[in-house]
Amino acid sequence: MIEFDLILEDDSWQAIPDLEQVCQAAFEAARKVEPADGVVSLMLADDDALHELNRQFRGKDKPTDVLSFPADAMDRPLLGDIAVAHGVSLADANAQGKTLADHLTHLLIHGYLHLMGHDHETQAEAGIMEALEIKALASLGIANPYLTD
């Protein structure tokens, strides 16, 4: 089972009905495609917070939608930390014609897969990671986010 500690840094996230259930469903769907048990620390924040984290840990001076920080094996049952920016996520959801809840679900699955060691630095890695995301999202009735019209 995946447990999560929710840190709500931006109240705008509360616009998603049943926010905690959305998060739990995302982590359980991710767990089905990449099994693990443990705890995820989840911060739902604003763009400024993710901008600062992105600058501090990745050297990129801009906000981003989601960041993942895997825990060391000796920190188990903690799997790691995931942070998500509201403004960037909402803008992306609107641009892609999907609900914020569905986009958050995708971002949490994406972040969880990073915690499990997946990455998308190469085309091969991206293909594996995207296939897992698509499978997890499909289990929740959410369309493939990588299909373009």
Secondary structure as GFF3:
##gff-version 3
##sequence-region A 1 149
A	DSSP	beta_strand	2	8	.	.	.	ID=ss1
A	DSSP	three_ten_helix	11	15	.	.	.	ID=ss2
A	DSSP	alpha_helix	19	33	.	.	.	ID=ss3
A	DSSP	beta_strand	38	45	.	.	.	ID=ss4
A	DSSP	alpha_helix	47	58	.	.	.	ID=ss5
A	DSSP	beta_strand	66	70	.	.	.	ID=ss6
A	DSSP	three_ten_helix	73	75	.	.	.	ID=ss7
A	DSSP	beta_strand	78	85	.	.	.	ID=ss8
A	DSSP	alpha_helix	86	96	.	.	.	ID=ss9
A	DSSP	alpha_helix	100	115	.	.	.	ID=ss10
A	DSSP	alpha_helix	123	138	.	.	.	ID=ss11
###
